[in-house]
Amino acid sequence: MVLPQRLEADTCAIPTGGPAACGTCRSMSGRHERSARPGPLPDQGRLLAVRSKFMADGILPEGVPLPILRSWERSSLHGLANGASRRRETRLTETALKELRERNEELLVSAWGEIVTLCRETQPLGGVVVLTDPNGVVLVRLGDNTFSDEAERLGLCAGGDWSEQAMGTNAIGTALSERFALSVIGAEHFCNGNTDISCSAVPIIDPCGALAGIIDLSTSVTVAHDYSLPLLKRAANEIERRLFERRYGRFEQMHLHSNPRLLGGPNEGLLAFDNDRLVGANRMAVELIGLSWSAIGVMHFRQLFSVQHASVTRQASADECVVQSAHGSTFFARLQMPRKAQGGTEPGRAIERQPARPALAEPAGGDALPHVVLETLQIEGGPKLRKMKVGHLVYGANLMDDTGEAILVVASGRYRCFASHEGKELTLFTLGPGDAVPLQPEMVVEVRKEGEAAVIPRAAFRRLTRDHPEFGMCILPAVEKMLNRSLTMVGEMAFRSVRYRLIRYLCEMAEHDGRQTSTGVVIDAAPHGDDLAMAIGAARQSVSTVLAELIRTGDVQRPSPRTFVIPDIENLKEELRVLR
């Protein structure tokens, strides 16, 4: 077979990293490429014939995007026969998949909220949302149960390899190779076994410019993908933002945009500095400033902006300021200082020195705690308590079976239970020793303090409560307590002011995580911005307004973005009683 030479794409007139967005371009990595399809897409039968002719004699067909043609060429070079019905389907073992997920936990944590949101937004399409690692191996798949059967048949499942080497032309593998967003529709797939589906995929770039993974939407070929890429690009931007925040939370950060109204929003640029050296950025910042990813770790503040770093530190940490790039572009900026507690102590250190509260065998009401009963029963082959490391996430959707949701039983440690929607998180409640809660599909549990817990599938839980009624009897009060917490939270969101909810949250943090000093109760590593707003279920602007008023009146002090000082905790509690 005589293959054509590598096909070079037409390039847009907009330079790489420019501030404008090209209407015909779907590049996500600074490489602008035309994605418009000239004329209607050929039908399936004709497209199959076009592919065969292209692979046989190298004649360029009309109506097929150049990235697809390049991918067909690569697929053949990988040793896949044109139109092969059988693919090199490989799937990781459960152990290997678990290890892969652990290696990509930062990506999973950052992406989970967007995956759930995409599933909701695309539910009418009946497809699945897929997240892969940088090599195209599926980490998680979530979505429509009906299409999931088809996806399973094709090998589009957790642990499946969807690189071009394994599957030929497909949205995941081709997006990995081309490093920009694209769709692969029906017979554009290289393997005939995949021509009944259509897929769109967008690369996820980490704050150093490396490929972190792929976010993909796959549906039946009968579903149009006209709006898939915009949804996926928005999700990828939010995932990249969260990757940046997780990795550089302890570094000095600059938030910037050419439009002051977009500062603080999802389209702002983010830069991270170690002293004055650039150590991280998001894609928005790279495009706004016109950077190359190779500048990460090399360039210094003075090479990026025409002002002194110290000058910006004085202005931007207190409020917004205007800065000019070395190329003459003007930006509005806000500086966020590193997350350190008062006196230079890193977040969490002061809390760790606090004496641990002992886990009681029974609560005050006299009901045995679920984890104690579970350990006492010592059921052979039954659910066991396991170590839960800080930062680990438990996804309710991943633990569903045909009979329902799983049950989480907490023996020790501390856990944040939250729900996610449209890229935003809402903290539902905090779990501690003796708590138990059903893991709803929309629910995610984050380990905040190392401990032990048991995750019991619903089928196993039913057998356990049938054979050991005493376990079921101790679970009921624990679940009832969680329900009461949820009702309290909903009631407060509906009937309590933002001021009441913020003061109550500050008082709770002071009680559980605060340390008494001569100046008052100090709360280290406190949430701020969106995190604080999510914790009390309010808009960020409303929370900022109330917090500013509390600081103005002296009820709360804020020596750093991550530290609160409450001079008189009793005064705040008294206001709660008045507001009630």
MOSULKA-V853665 format. One record per residue. N is the residue number from 1. RES is the residue in three letters. SS is DSSP state (A for helix, B for strand, O for the rest). PSI is psi in whole degrees, 0 to 359 (none if undefined). NEAR is the number of other C-alpha atoms within 8 Angstrom. Layout:
# MOSULKA-V853665
n=N res=RES ss=SS psi=PSI near=NEAR
n=N res=RES ss=SS psi=PSI near=NEAR
This chain:
# MOSULKA-V853665
n=1 res=MET ss=O psi=132 near=5
n=2 res=VAL ss=O psi=114 near=7
n=3 res=LEU ss=O psi=147 near=9
n=4 res=PRO ss=O psi=160 near=8
n=5 res=GLN ss=O psi=161 near=4
n=6 res=ARG ss=O psi=132 near=5
n=7 res=LEU ss=O psi=126 near=8
n=8 res=GLU ss=O psi=137 near=5
n=9 res=ALA ss=O psi=154 near=8
n=10 res=ASP ss=O psi=144 near=6
n=11 res=THR ss=O psi=151 near=7
n=12 res=CYS ss=O psi=162 near=10
n=13 res=ALA ss=O psi=339 near=4
n=14 res=ILE ss=O psi=130 near=8
n=15 res=PRO ss=O psi=155 near=6
n=16 res=THR ss=O psi=134 near=9
n=17 res=GLY ss=O psi=7 near=12
n=18 res=GLY ss=O psi=159 near=11
n=19 res=PRO ss=O psi=339 near=8
n=20 res=ALA ss=O psi=165 near=5
n=21 res=ALA ss=O psi=130 near=6
n=22 res=CYS ss=O psi=128 near=8
n=23 res=GLY ss=O psi=338 near=4
n=24 res=THR ss=O psi=13 near=8
n=25 res=CYS ss=B psi=136 near=12
n=26 res=ARG ss=O psi=27 near=12
n=27 res=SER ss=O psi=140 near=11
n=28 res=MET ss=O psi=6 near=11
n=29 res=SER ss=O psi=24 near=7
n=30 res=GLY ss=O psi=352 near=8
n=31 res=ARG ss=O psi=111 near=8
n=32 res=HIS ss=O psi=131 near=12
n=33 res=GLU ss=O psi=138 near=12
n=34 res=ARG ss=B psi=132 near=11
n=35 res=SER ss=O psi=358 near=9
n=36 res=ALA ss=O psi=137 near=7
n=37 res=ARG ss=O psi=117 near=9
n=38 res=PRO ss=O psi=102 near=6
n=39 res=GLY ss=O psi=177 near=5
n=40 res=PRO ss=O psi=147 near=6
n=41 res=LEU ss=O psi=134 near=7
n=42 res=PRO ss=O psi=153 near=7
n=43 res=ASP ss=O psi=170 near=6
n=44 res=GLN ss=A psi=312 near=8
n=45 res=GLY ss=A psi=317 near=7
n=46 res=ARG ss=A psi=322 near=8
n=47 res=LEU ss=A psi=323 near=11
n=48 res=LEU ss=A psi=318 near=11
n=49 res=ALA ss=A psi=320 near=8
n=50 res=VAL ss=A psi=318 near=9
n=51 res=ARG ss=A psi=316 near=9
n=52 res=SER ss=A psi=318 near=10
n=53 res=LYS ss=A psi=320 near=10
n=54 res=PHE ss=A psi=316 near=11
n=55 res=MET ss=A psi=333 near=13
n=56 res=ALA ss=A psi=314 near=9
n=57 res=ASP ss=A psi=359 near=10
n=58 res=GLY ss=O psi=14 near=10
n=59 res=ILE ss=O psi=127 near=6
n=60 res=LEU ss=O psi=119 near=5
n=61 res=PRO ss=O psi=156 near=7
n=62 res=GLU ss=O psi=150 near=5
n=63 res=GLY ss=O psi=1 near=10
n=64 res=VAL ss=O psi=123 near=9
n=65 res=PRO ss=O psi=144 near=9
n=66 res=LEU ss=A psi=322 near=9
n=67 res=PRO ss=A psi=327 near=9
n=68 res=ILE ss=A psi=318 near=12
n=69 res=LEU ss=A psi=317 near=10
n=70 res=ARG ss=A psi=322 near=10
n=71 res=SER ss=A psi=321 near=12
n=72 res=TRP ss=A psi=318 near=13
n=73 res=GLU ss=A psi=313 near=11
n=74 res=ARG ss=A psi=320 near=10
n=75 res=SER ss=A psi=320 near=14
n=76 res=SER ss=A psi=319 near=11
n=77 res=LEU ss=A psi=334 near=7
n=78 res=HIS ss=O psi=357 near=8
n=79 res=GLY ss=O psi=8 near=6
n=80 res=LEU ss=O psi=134 near=9
n=81 res=ALA ss=O psi=143 near=6
n=82 res=ASN ss=O psi=122 near=9
n=83 res=GLY ss=O psi=17 near=9
n=84 res=ALA ss=O psi=135 near=11
n=85 res=SER ss=O psi=335 near=7
n=86 res=ARG ss=O psi=133 near=6
n=87 res=ARG ss=O psi=165 near=9
n=88 res=ARG ss=O psi=72 near=6
n=89 res=GLU ss=O psi=117 near=9
n=90 res=THR ss=O psi=143 near=7
n=91 res=ARG ss=B psi=135 near=9
n=92 res=LEU ss=O psi=152 near=9
n=93 res=THR ss=O psi=165 near=7
n=94 res=GLU ss=A psi=319 near=6
n=95 res=THR ss=A psi=314 near=7
n=96 res=ALA ss=A psi=322 near=8
n=97 res=LEU ss=A psi=319 near=12
n=98 res=LYS ss=A psi=317 near=8
n=99 res=GLU ss=A psi=321 near=8
n=100 res=LEU ss=A psi=317 near=9
n=101 res=ARG ss=A psi=322 near=10
n=102 res=GLU ss=A psi=321 near=7
n=103 res=ARG ss=A psi=334 near=7
n=104 res=ASN ss=O psi=27 near=9
n=105 res=GLU ss=A psi=323 near=9
n=106 res=GLU ss=A psi=318 near=9
n=107 res=LEU ss=A psi=316 near=11
n=108 res=LEU ss=A psi=316 near=9
n=109 res=VAL ss=A psi=316 near=8
n=110 res=SER ss=A psi=331 near=11
n=111 res=ALA ss=A psi=341 near=9
n=112 res=TRP ss=A psi=315 near=8
n=113 res=GLY ss=A psi=321 near=13
n=114 res=GLU ss=A psi=326 near=13
n=115 res=ILE ss=A psi=313 near=13
n=116 res=VAL ss=A psi=317 near=12
n=117 res=THR ss=A psi=315 near=12
n=118 res=LEU ss=A psi=321 near=13
n=119 res=CYS ss=A psi=319 near=13
n=120 res=ARG ss=A psi=317 near=7
n=121 res=GLU ss=A psi=328 near=7
n=122 res=THR ss=O psi=10 near=9
n=123 res=GLN ss=A psi=318 near=10
n=124 res=PRO ss=A psi=336 near=5
n=125 res=LEU ss=A psi=336 near=7
n=126 res=GLY ss=O psi=35 near=12
n=127 res=GLY ss=O psi=193 near=14
n=128 res=VAL ss=B psi=148 near=14
n=129 res=VAL ss=B psi=134 near=14
n=130 res=VAL ss=B psi=138 near=15
n=131 res=LEU ss=B psi=131 near=13
n=132 res=THR ss=B psi=167 near=13
n=133 res=ASP ss=O psi=181 near=12
n=134 res=PRO ss=O psi=348 near=10
n=135 res=ASN ss=O psi=3 near=9
n=136 res=GLY ss=O psi=10 near=14
n=137 res=VAL ss=B psi=129 near=13
n=138 res=VAL ss=B psi=125 near=16
n=139 res=LEU ss=B psi=318 near=13
n=140 res=VAL ss=B psi=147 near=9
n=141 res=ARG ss=B psi=133 near=12
n=142 res=LEU ss=B psi=141 near=10
n=143 res=GLY ss=B psi=205 near=12
n=144 res=ASP ss=O psi=129 near=11
n=145 res=ASN ss=A psi=325 near=6
n=146 res=THR ss=A psi=311 near=7
n=147 res=PHE ss=A psi=337 near=13
n=148 res=SER ss=A psi=326 near=11
n=149 res=ASP ss=A psi=317 near=8
n=150 res=GLU ss=A psi=319 near=8
n=151 res=ALA ss=A psi=320 near=10
n=152 res=GLU ss=A psi=319 near=9
n=153 res=ARG ss=A psi=324 near=7
n=154 res=LEU ss=A psi=351 near=8
n=155 res=GLY ss=O psi=11 near=9
n=156 res=LEU ss=O psi=76 near=11
n=157 res=CYS ss=O psi=168 near=10
n=158 res=ALA ss=O psi=129 near=11
n=159 res=GLY ss=O psi=352 near=11
n=160 res=GLY ss=B psi=142 near=13
n=161 res=ASP ss=B psi=115 near=13
n=162 res=TRP ss=O psi=33 near=13
n=163 res=SER ss=O psi=163 near=15
n=164 res=GLU ss=A psi=327 near=15
n=165 res=GLN ss=A psi=326 near=8
n=166 res=ALA ss=A psi=323 near=11
n=167 res=MET ss=A psi=1 near=15
n=168 res=GLY ss=O psi=199 near=17
n=169 res=THR ss=O psi=120 near=16
n=170 res=ASN ss=O psi=161 near=15
n=171 res=ALA ss=A psi=317 near=13
n=172 res=ILE ss=A psi=304 near=15
n=173 res=GLY ss=A psi=320 near=15
n=174 res=THR ss=A psi=324 near=15
n=175 res=ALA ss=A psi=325 near=15
n=176 res=LEU ss=A psi=316 near=14
n=177 res=SER ss=A psi=318 near=7
n=178 res=GLU ss=A psi=339 near=7
n=179 res=ARG ss=O psi=35 near=11
n=180 res=PHE ss=O psi=168 near=13
n=181 res=ALA ss=O psi=141 near=14
n=182 res=LEU ss=B psi=167 near=12
n=183 res=SER ss=B psi=146 near=11
n=184 res=VAL ss=B psi=116 near=13
n=185 res=ILE ss=B psi=121 near=11
n=186 res=GLY ss=A psi=243 near=12
n=187 res=ALA ss=A psi=0 near=13
n=188 res=GLU ss=A psi=339 near=12
n=189 res=HIS ss=O psi=144 near=13
n=190 res=PHE ss=O psi=326 near=15
n=191 res=CYS ss=O psi=130 near=15
n=192 res=ASN ss=A psi=333 near=10
n=193 res=GLY ss=A psi=344 near=10
n=194 res=ASN ss=A psi=5 near=11
n=195 res=THR ss=O psi=355 near=13
n=196 res=ASP ss=O psi=2 near=9
n=197 res=ILE ss=B psi=159 near=12
n=198 res=SER ss=B psi=141 near=15
n=199 res=CYS ss=B psi=146 near=14
n=200 res=SER ss=B psi=141 near=16
n=201 res=ALA ss=B psi=147 near=16
n=202 res=VAL ss=B psi=130 near=17
n=203 res=PRO ss=B psi=148 near=16
n=204 res=ILE ss=B psi=122 near=13
n=205 res=ILE ss=B psi=131 near=12
n=206 res=ASP ss=O psi=171 near=12
n=207 res=PRO ss=O psi=354 near=12
n=208 res=CYS ss=O psi=3 near=10
n=209 res=GLY ss=O psi=1 near=8
n=210 res=ALA ss=O psi=153 near=7
n=211 res=LEU ss=B psi=120 near=9
n=212 res=ALA ss=B psi=331 near=11
n=213 res=GLY ss=B psi=192 near=14
n=214 res=ILE ss=B psi=137 near=17
n=215 res=ILE ss=B psi=128 near=15
n=216 res=ASP ss=B psi=146 near=14
n=217 res=LEU ss=B psi=122 near=13
n=218 res=SER ss=B psi=136 near=12
n=219 res=THR ss=B psi=179 near=14
n=220 res=SER ss=B psi=152 near=11
n=221 res=VAL ss=O psi=342 near=11
n=222 res=THR ss=O psi=350 near=6
n=223 res=VAL ss=O psi=128 near=8
n=224 res=ALA ss=O psi=144 near=5
n=225 res=HIS ss=O psi=30 near=10
n=226 res=ASP ss=O psi=324 near=5
n=227 res=TYR ss=O psi=7 near=6
n=228 res=SER ss=A psi=313 near=9
n=229 res=LEU ss=A psi=317 near=14
n=230 res=PRO ss=A psi=320 near=7
n=231 res=LEU ss=A psi=316 near=9
n=232 res=LEU ss=A psi=323 near=14
n=233 res=LYS ss=A psi=319 near=10
n=234 res=ARG ss=A psi=317 near=8
n=235 res=ALA ss=A psi=317 near=12
n=236 res=ALA ss=A psi=319 near=12
n=237 res=ASN ss=A psi=317 near=11
n=238 res=GLU ss=A psi=321 near=11
n=239 res=ILE ss=A psi=316 near=13
n=240 res=GLU ss=A psi=324 near=15
n=241 res=ARG ss=A psi=318 near=10
n=242 res=ARG ss=A psi=323 near=9
n=243 res=LEU ss=A psi=317 near=13
n=244 res=PHE ss=A psi=312 near=15
n=245 res=GLU ss=A psi=322 near=8
n=246 res=ARG ss=A psi=321 near=8
n=247 res=ARG ss=A psi=328 near=7
n=248 res=TYR ss=O psi=26 near=11
n=249 res=GLY ss=O psi=334 near=10
n=250 res=ARG ss=O psi=12 near=8
n=251 res=PHE ss=O psi=162 near=11
n=252 res=GLU ss=B psi=131 near=14
n=253 res=GLN ss=B psi=142 near=13
n=254 res=MET ss=B psi=126 near=12
n=255 res=HIS ss=B psi=129 near=14
n=256 res=LEU ss=B psi=155 near=13
n=257 res=HIS ss=B psi=155 near=13
n=258 res=SER ss=O psi=340 near=8
n=259 res=ASN ss=O psi=116 near=8
n=260 res=PRO ss=A psi=334 near=7
n=261 res=ARG ss=A psi=341 near=4
n=262 res=LEU ss=A psi=356 near=10
n=263 res=LEU ss=O psi=128 near=13
n=264 res=GLY ss=O psi=355 near=6
n=265 res=GLY ss=O psi=184 near=6
n=266 res=PRO ss=O psi=344 near=8
n=267 res=ASN ss=O psi=13 near=7
n=268 res=GLU ss=O psi=154 near=13
n=269 res=GLY ss=B psi=147 near=15
n=270 res=LEU ss=B psi=129 near=13
n=271 res=LEU ss=B psi=142 near=13
n=272 res=ALA ss=B psi=137 near=13
n=273 res=PHE ss=B psi=140 near=12
n=274 res=ASP ss=B psi=104 near=9
n=275 res=ASN ss=O psi=250 near=5
n=276 res=ASP ss=O psi=12 near=9
n=277 res=ARG ss=B psi=132 near=11
n=278 res=LEU ss=B psi=121 near=16
n=279 res=VAL ss=B psi=351 near=12
n=280 res=GLY ss=B psi=157 near=13
n=281 res=ALA ss=B psi=159 near=15
n=282 res=ASN ss=O psi=170 near=14
n=283 res=ARG ss=A psi=325 near=12
n=284 res=MET ss=A psi=317 near=10
n=285 res=ALA ss=A psi=319 near=15
n=286 res=VAL ss=A psi=317 near=14
n=287 res=GLU ss=A psi=320 near=13
n=288 res=LEU ss=A psi=314 near=13
n=289 res=ILE ss=A psi=340 near=11
n=290 res=GLY ss=O psi=36 near=11
n=291 res=LEU ss=O psi=163 near=10
n=292 res=SER ss=O psi=146 near=7
n=293 res=TRP ss=A psi=338 near=8
n=294 res=SER ss=A psi=349 near=7
n=295 res=ALA ss=A psi=341 near=9
n=296 res=ILE ss=O psi=128 near=11
n=297 res=GLY ss=O psi=354 near=9
n=298 res=VAL ss=O psi=310 near=9
n=299 res=MET ss=O psi=154 near=10
n=300 res=HIS ss=B psi=165 near=9
n=301 res=PHE ss=A psi=316 near=11
n=302 res=ARG ss=A psi=339 near=10
n=303 res=GLN ss=A psi=344 near=8
n=304 res=LEU ss=A psi=324 near=9
n=305 res=PHE ss=B psi=155 near=11
n=306 res=SER ss=O psi=16 near=10
n=307 res=VAL ss=O psi=162 near=9
n=308 res=GLN ss=O psi=144 near=9
n=309 res=HIS ss=A psi=318 near=9
n=310 res=ALA ss=A psi=324 near=6
n=311 res=SER ss=A psi=316 near=8
n=312 res=VAL ss=A psi=323 near=13
n=313 res=THR ss=A psi=319 near=9
n=314 res=ARG ss=A psi=322 near=8
n=315 res=GLN ss=A psi=307 near=10
n=316 res=ALA ss=A psi=336 near=13
n=317 res=SER ss=O psi=335 near=12
n=318 res=ALA ss=O psi=324 near=7
n=319 res=ASP ss=O psi=184 near=8
n=320 res=GLU ss=O psi=150 near=11
n=321 res=CYS ss=B psi=170 near=10
n=322 res=VAL ss=B psi=130 near=8
n=323 res=VAL ss=B psi=156 near=12
n=324 res=GLN ss=B psi=132 near=12
n=325 res=SER ss=B psi=167 near=12
n=326 res=ALA ss=O psi=340 near=9
n=327 res=HIS ss=O psi=3 near=5
n=328 res=GLY ss=O psi=1 near=6
n=329 res=SER ss=O psi=144 near=8
n=330 res=THR ss=B psi=135 near=9
n=331 res=PHE ss=B psi=149 near=12
n=332 res=PHE ss=B psi=135 near=14
n=333 res=ALA ss=B psi=154 near=14
n=334 res=ARG ss=B psi=132 near=12
n=335 res=LEU ss=B psi=134 near=15
n=336 res=GLN ss=B psi=119 near=11
n=337 res=MET ss=O psi=161 near=10
n=338 res=PRO ss=O psi=149 near=9
n=339 res=ARG ss=O psi=97 near=13
n=340 res=LYS ss=B psi=144 near=13
n=341 res=ALA ss=O psi=172 near=13
n=342 res=GLN ss=A psi=137 near=9
n=343 res=GLY ss=A psi=11 near=4
n=344 res=GLY ss=A psi=3 near=6
n=345 res=THR ss=O psi=135 near=9
n=346 res=GLU ss=B psi=150 near=8
n=347 res=PRO ss=O psi=138 near=10
n=348 res=GLY ss=O psi=337 near=8
n=349 res=ARG ss=A psi=314 near=8
n=350 res=ALA ss=A psi=325 near=10
n=351 res=ILE ss=A psi=321 near=10
n=352 res=GLU ss=A psi=333 near=7
n=353 res=ARG ss=A psi=345 near=6
n=354 res=GLN ss=O psi=141 near=7
n=355 res=PRO ss=O psi=136 near=5
n=356 res=ALA ss=O psi=139 near=4
n=357 res=ARG ss=O psi=131 near=4
n=358 res=PRO ss=O psi=142 near=4
n=359 res=ALA ss=O psi=123 near=7
n=360 res=LEU ss=O psi=149 near=5
n=361 res=ALA ss=O psi=327 near=7
n=362 res=GLU ss=B psi=143 near=9
n=363 res=PRO ss=O psi=176 near=9
n=364 res=ALA ss=O psi=330 near=5
n=365 res=GLY ss=O psi=348 near=5
n=366 res=GLY ss=O psi=354 near=6
n=367 res=ASP ss=O psi=135 near=9
n=368 res=ALA ss=B psi=145 near=10
n=369 res=LEU ss=O psi=141 near=14
n=370 res=PRO ss=A psi=316 near=14
n=371 res=HIS ss=A psi=329 near=11
n=372 res=VAL ss=A psi=315 near=10
n=373 res=VAL ss=A psi=319 near=12
n=374 res=LEU ss=A psi=317 near=10
n=375 res=GLU ss=A psi=324 near=8
n=376 res=THR ss=A psi=323 near=6
n=377 res=LEU ss=A psi=323 near=6
n=378 res=GLN ss=O psi=55 near=7
n=379 res=ILE ss=O psi=127 near=6
n=380 res=GLU ss=O psi=125 near=4
n=381 res=GLY ss=O psi=3 near=4
n=382 res=GLY ss=O psi=180 near=7
n=383 res=PRO ss=O psi=140 near=9
n=384 res=LYS ss=O psi=153 near=7
n=385 res=LEU ss=O psi=141 near=9
n=386 res=ARG ss=B psi=157 near=7
n=387 res=LYS ss=B psi=138 near=8
n=388 res=MET ss=B psi=115 near=10
n=389 res=LYS ss=O psi=151 near=9
n=390 res=VAL ss=O psi=133 near=9
n=391 res=GLY ss=O psi=344 near=7
n=392 res=HIS ss=O psi=143 near=9
n=393 res=LEU ss=B psi=141 near=9
n=394 res=VAL ss=B psi=118 near=7
n=395 res=TYR ss=B psi=122 near=11
n=396 res=GLY ss=O psi=320 near=14
n=397 res=ALA ss=A psi=328 near=11
n=398 res=ASN ss=A psi=344 near=6
n=399 res=LEU ss=A psi=6 near=10
n=400 res=MET ss=O psi=143 near=13
n=401 res=ASP ss=B psi=186 near=10
n=402 res=ASP ss=O psi=338 near=4
n=403 res=THR ss=O psi=349 near=7
n=404 res=GLY ss=B psi=197 near=8
n=405 res=GLU ss=O psi=158 near=15
n=406 res=ALA ss=O psi=167 near=16
n=407 res=ILE ss=B psi=131 near=13
n=408 res=LEU ss=B psi=126 near=12
n=409 res=VAL ss=B psi=123 near=14
n=410 res=VAL ss=B psi=127 near=15
n=411 res=ALA ss=O psi=321 near=15
n=412 res=SER ss=O psi=168 near=12
n=413 res=GLY ss=O psi=189 near=13
n=414 res=ARG ss=B psi=138 near=13
n=415 res=TYR ss=B psi=139 near=12
n=416 res=ARG ss=B psi=125 near=13
n=417 res=CYS ss=B psi=124 near=13
n=418 res=PHE ss=B psi=161 near=12
n=419 res=ALA ss=B psi=155 near=11
n=420 res=SER ss=B psi=138 near=13
n=421 res=HIS ss=B psi=130 near=10
n=422 res=GLU ss=O psi=42 near=8
n=423 res=GLY ss=O psi=2 near=10
n=424 res=LYS ss=B psi=148 near=8
n=425 res=GLU ss=B psi=145 near=10
n=426 res=LEU ss=B psi=116 near=11
n=427 res=THR ss=B psi=125 near=12
n=428 res=LEU ss=B psi=309 near=11
n=429 res=PHE ss=B psi=171 near=10
n=430 res=THR ss=B psi=136 near=8
n=431 res=LEU ss=B psi=145 near=11
n=432 res=GLY ss=O psi=187 near=11
n=433 res=PRO ss=O psi=132 near=10
n=434 res=GLY ss=O psi=351 near=13
n=435 res=ASP ss=O psi=154 near=14
n=436 res=ALA ss=B psi=143 near=14
n=437 res=VAL ss=B psi=139 near=10
n=438 res=PRO ss=B psi=135 near=9
n=439 res=LEU ss=O psi=92 near=14
n=440 res=GLN ss=O psi=156 near=9
n=441 res=PRO ss=O psi=326 near=10
n=442 res=GLU ss=O psi=0 near=9
n=443 res=MET ss=B psi=141 near=13
n=444 res=VAL ss=B psi=137 near=12
n=445 res=VAL ss=B psi=125 near=11
n=446 res=GLU ss=B psi=130 near=12
n=447 res=VAL ss=B psi=117 near=15
n=448 res=ARG ss=B psi=329 near=10
n=449 res=LYS ss=B psi=131 near=9
n=450 res=GLU ss=O psi=141 near=12
n=451 res=GLY ss=B psi=203 near=11
n=452 res=GLU ss=B psi=144 near=12
n=453 res=ALA ss=B psi=162 near=14
n=454 res=ALA ss=B psi=134 near=12
n=455 res=VAL ss=B psi=116 near=10
n=456 res=ILE ss=B psi=114 near=11
n=457 res=PRO ss=O psi=151 near=12
n=458 res=ARG ss=A psi=318 near=13
n=459 res=ALA ss=A psi=317 near=9
n=460 res=ALA ss=A psi=324 near=10
n=461 res=PHE ss=A psi=319 near=11
n=462 res=ARG ss=A psi=316 near=8
n=463 res=ARG ss=A psi=320 near=8
n=464 res=LEU ss=A psi=315 near=11
n=465 res=THR ss=A psi=333 near=11
n=466 res=ARG ss=A psi=317 near=7
n=467 res=ASP ss=A psi=336 near=6
n=468 res=HIS ss=O psi=81 near=8
n=469 res=PRO ss=A psi=331 near=9
n=470 res=GLU ss=A psi=330 near=8
n=471 res=PHE ss=A psi=316 near=12
n=472 res=GLY ss=A psi=323 near=10
n=473 res=MET ss=A psi=328 near=8
n=474 res=CYS ss=A psi=339 near=13
n=475 res=ILE ss=A psi=321 near=11
n=476 res=LEU ss=A psi=310 near=8
n=477 res=PRO ss=A psi=325 near=9
n=478 res=ALA ss=A psi=316 near=14
n=479 res=VAL ss=A psi=323 near=12
n=480 res=GLU ss=A psi=320 near=8
n=481 res=LYS ss=A psi=318 near=8
n=482 res=MET ss=A psi=321 near=12
n=483 res=LEU ss=A psi=317 near=8
n=484 res=ASN ss=A psi=322 near=8
n=485 res=ARG ss=A psi=317 near=9
n=486 res=SER ss=A psi=317 near=10
n=487 res=LEU ss=A psi=321 near=8
n=488 res=THR ss=A psi=316 near=8
n=489 res=MET ss=A psi=314 near=9
n=490 res=VAL ss=A psi=318 near=8
n=491 res=GLY ss=A psi=320 near=9
n=492 res=GLU ss=A psi=321 near=10
n=493 res=MET ss=A psi=326 near=12
n=494 res=ALA ss=A psi=323 near=6
n=495 res=PHE ss=A psi=350 near=6
n=496 res=ARG ss=O psi=147 near=9
n=497 res=SER ss=O psi=162 near=8
n=498 res=VAL ss=A psi=324 near=10
n=499 res=ARG ss=A psi=316 near=8
n=500 res=TYR ss=A psi=312 near=11
n=501 res=ARG ss=A psi=322 near=12
n=502 res=LEU ss=A psi=316 near=12
n=503 res=ILE ss=A psi=317 near=11
n=504 res=ARG ss=A psi=319 near=10
n=505 res=TYR ss=A psi=319 near=9
n=506 res=LEU ss=A psi=320 near=8
n=507 res=CYS ss=A psi=321 near=11
n=508 res=GLU ss=A psi=317 near=8
n=509 res=MET ss=A psi=319 near=10
n=510 res=ALA ss=A psi=321 near=12
n=511 res=GLU ss=A psi=318 near=7
n=512 res=HIS ss=A psi=322 near=6
n=513 res=ASP ss=A psi=355 near=9
n=514 res=GLY ss=O psi=162 near=12
n=515 res=ARG ss=B psi=134 near=11
n=516 res=GLN ss=B psi=130 near=7
n=517 res=THR ss=B psi=178 near=7
n=518 res=SER ss=O psi=338 near=4
n=519 res=THR ss=O psi=356 near=6
n=520 res=GLY ss=B psi=196 near=11
n=521 res=VAL ss=B psi=123 near=14
n=522 res=VAL ss=B psi=129 near=13
n=523 res=ILE ss=B psi=109 near=13
n=524 res=ASP ss=O psi=153 near=15
n=525 res=ALA ss=O psi=39 near=11
n=526 res=ALA ss=O psi=148 near=8
n=527 res=PRO ss=O psi=155 near=7
n=528 res=HIS ss=O psi=168 near=9
n=529 res=GLY ss=O psi=230 near=8
n=530 res=ASP ss=A psi=323 near=7
n=531 res=ASP ss=A psi=317 near=8
n=532 res=LEU ss=A psi=320 near=11
n=533 res=ALA ss=A psi=318 near=13
n=534 res=MET ss=A psi=324 near=13
n=535 res=ALA ss=A psi=329 near=9
n=536 res=ILE ss=A psi=4 near=12
n=537 res=GLY ss=O psi=46 near=9
n=538 res=ALA ss=O psi=165 near=10
n=539 res=ALA ss=O psi=145 near=8
n=540 res=ARG ss=A psi=319 near=10
n=541 res=GLN ss=A psi=320 near=6
n=542 res=SER ss=A psi=317 near=9
n=543 res=VAL ss=A psi=318 near=14
n=544 res=SER ss=A psi=321 near=9
n=545 res=THR ss=A psi=313 near=8
n=546 res=VAL ss=A psi=317 near=11
n=547 res=LEU ss=A psi=320 near=10
n=548 res=ALA ss=A psi=322 near=8
n=549 res=GLU ss=A psi=319 near=8
n=550 res=LEU ss=A psi=323 near=10
n=551 res=ILE ss=A psi=320 near=11
n=552 res=ARG ss=A psi=321 near=7
n=553 res=THR ss=O psi=354 near=7
n=554 res=GLY ss=O psi=5 near=8
n=555 res=ASP ss=O psi=331 near=12
n=556 res=VAL ss=O psi=140 near=12
n=557 res=GLN ss=B psi=149 near=10
n=558 res=ARG ss=B psi=82 near=10
n=559 res=PRO ss=B psi=337 near=8
n=560 res=SER ss=B psi=163 near=11
n=561 res=PRO ss=O psi=334 near=9
n=562 res=ARG ss=O psi=12 near=13
n=563 res=THR ss=B psi=132 near=15
n=564 res=PHE ss=B psi=144 near=13
n=565 res=VAL ss=B psi=127 near=13
n=566 res=ILE ss=B psi=103 near=11
n=567 res=PRO ss=O psi=320 near=11
n=568 res=ASP ss=O psi=92 near=9
n=569 res=ILE ss=A psi=327 near=10
n=570 res=GLU ss=A psi=327 near=6
n=571 res=ASN ss=A psi=319 near=8
n=572 res=LEU ss=A psi=319 near=11
n=573 res=LYS ss=A psi=324 near=11
n=574 res=GLU ss=A psi=321 near=8
n=575 res=GLU ss=A psi=324 near=8
n=576 res=LEU ss=A psi=317 near=11
n=577 res=ARG ss=A psi=324 near=7
n=578 res=VAL ss=A psi=316 near=6
n=579 res=LEU ss=A psi=334 near=6
n=580 res=ARG ss=O psi=none near=5
